Amino acid sequence: MEQQRQARPKRVLEIGMTRNWGGLETYLMQQFRHLDPARVHYDFVNITGEYDICFQQEILEAGSEIYNVCSRHRNPLKHYAEWYRLLQHHAGEYDAIVLNTNSLEYVYPLVVAKRFGIPRRVIHSHNAGFENAIGTARRALIAMNQRLLRASATDYLACSEDAGRWMFGTGTPFRVVHNALDMASYRFDPARRAAVRQSLGLGDALVLGHVGRFSYQKNHDFLLDAFAAVHEARPDAVLLLVGDAVGDTSFLDATKEKVERLGLKENVRFLGMRQDVPDLLQAMDVFLLPSHFEGLGIVGIEAQAAGLPTYASDTLPRDLAVTSLIHFLPLGRAEAWAEAVLHGGGQPRRDTTDEIRRAGYDIDEETRKMEEFFCSK
């Protein structure tokens, strides 16, 4: 029986894939595509089962399962009951379960996984700050979940040192797992750049870009201030906003209203959620990442992989500094960001593959490390 168990691939149940084409989802899918199926097999739980998750068709066509659980915000009792029944019936099929999360407001899957005997129970931190204000009730919930986590988790992972310290504290050992890239898809290609710019009608404009959902964290308000200052000096400048609202549309609505108010409607493009981000990065001249906080901000690595000068807020993890293309700036003065963009936006693009690989962001290498992790027990 033991020989049969070792002969089959380790089966891992992943939580964290949503309908949002974000950094966490991209991380999971990059890894999924590069796994050796003879060693490790991923299935997924969609914890907002009323919506399809991104990459759903590709996941199913690859032979993996997607289990749907209704959203806990829509019906908490049904959500927890469905989780309980899911693991009651399927826990014996899995060697590990991984909760990819942005906060400690939700750890129930690991608690019920311990109840039904999944041997390896992993929490993976993908963030380094709170999206919403933290009141007394939320603090109490997080404190309770920290105790539950100590009793139920076997392993702690994080996308950066900042993300690990923020979520787990200084007393809990954790392992950093890089949100690695398939670098061939991001490498700068002049012909590809020309084709994408032509398809978007960009001509010879100075093109600034940003990729991220519309939320407090991503700080589109400051982004528009910085772009407005660039536009004063370069009236031909264009800002590409890649992403959408997920649930709460207030930040998207506010961004559109501000674009109108600043008279920038002809210069700001709302491109929505896109699956062709590597192509869009080719078309840009500068990348801006003025987030209030990030667990890592993998899109900043992606921008550098495309050879883009990248300007990020100085509150973000220094793990982002994988090439000399990135510059960290304080969020105080939008004019300072504009000056930096105008000064550095005309740099020739270059191939950064070797630099990013040396920093530990090669998808093949990182996926092999995760296979070793799951196969080590």
ABEGO torsion letter per residue (X at the ends): XAAAAAABBBBBBBBGBBABBBAAAAAAAAAAAABBAAABBBBBBBABAABBBBGAAAAAAAGBBBBBBBBAAABAAAAAAAAAAAAAAAAAABABBBBBBABAABAAAAAAAAAAGBABBBBBBABABBABBBBAAAAAAAAAAAAAAAAABABBBBABAAAAAAAAEAABBBBBBBBBBBAAAABBBAAAAAAAAAAAGAEABBBBBBBEBBBAAAGAAAAAAAAAAAAAABAABBBBBBEBBBGBAAAAAAAAAAAAAAGAAAABBBAEBBAAAAAAAAABABBBBABABBAAGAAAAAAAAAGBBBBBBAABBAAABABAABBBBBAABAAAAAAAAAAAAABBBBBAAAAAAAAGABAAAAAAAAAAAAAAX
